[in-house]
Amino acid sequence: MAKSQTQQPNEKRAPLPKRTDRTAEFKKSWERYNRAGRRNMQEVREVMRLLWMGEVLAPPVRRS
């Protein structure tokens, strides 16, 4: 059964970030993770933005 085109946008999905110098492999991986919906791609974009701007990342949060 085909998916409906009227689905609500998922807040975990995100468009590709601004192009700096990404490879075809990066684009394919991004699309794969984005379609899977298992990772919050908005958070990934934010981390990429922080790295691009040269800002310091927060220490990792240990989840148990």
C-alpha positions in Angstrom: 0.0 0.0 0.0 1.4 3.4 -1.0 2.0 6.0 1.7 -0.4 9.0 1.6 1.1 12.3 0.3 -0.9 14.2 3.0 1.1 13.0 6.0 2.0 15.5 8.6 5.7 16.6 8.6 7.8 14.7 11.1 9.7 17.0 13.4 12.7 14.6 13.4 13.3 15.0 9.7 15.2 17.9 8.2 16.3 19.0 4.7 20.0 18.8 3.9 22.2 21.4 5.5 23.8 24.2 3.5 26.2 22.9 1.0 29.8 23.4 2.0 31.6 20.4 0.4 29.6 17.3 0.8 30.1 14.1 -1.2 27.6 11.9 -2.9 28.1 9.4 -0.1 27.2 12.0 2.5 24.0 12.9 0.6 23.0 9.2 0.3 23.7 8.6 4.0 21.7 11.7 5.0 18.7 10.7 2.9 18.9 7.1 4.3 18.9 8.4 8.0 16.3 11.0 7.2 13.9 8.5 5.7 14.4 6.0 8.5 13.3 8.6 11.0 15.2 6.9 13.9 17.5 9.9 14.5 16.6 13.5 15.1 18.1 15.1 12.0 17.3 18.6 13.4 19.8 17.9 16.2 22.3 16.7 13.7 21.9 19.9 11.7 22.4 21.9 14.9 25.6 20.1 15.7 26.9 20.6 12.2 26.0 24.3 12.4 27.9 24.6 15.7 31.0 22.9 14.2 30.8 25.1 11.1 30.6 28.2 13.2 33.6 27.1 15.3 31.6 27.0 18.5 32.3 24.7 21.4 30.1 21.7 21.7 28.5 20.8 25.0 29.9 17.7 26.8 28.1 14.5 25.9 25.1 13.4 28.0 25.5 10.0 29.5 22.2 8.1 29.2 21.7 5.0 31.2 
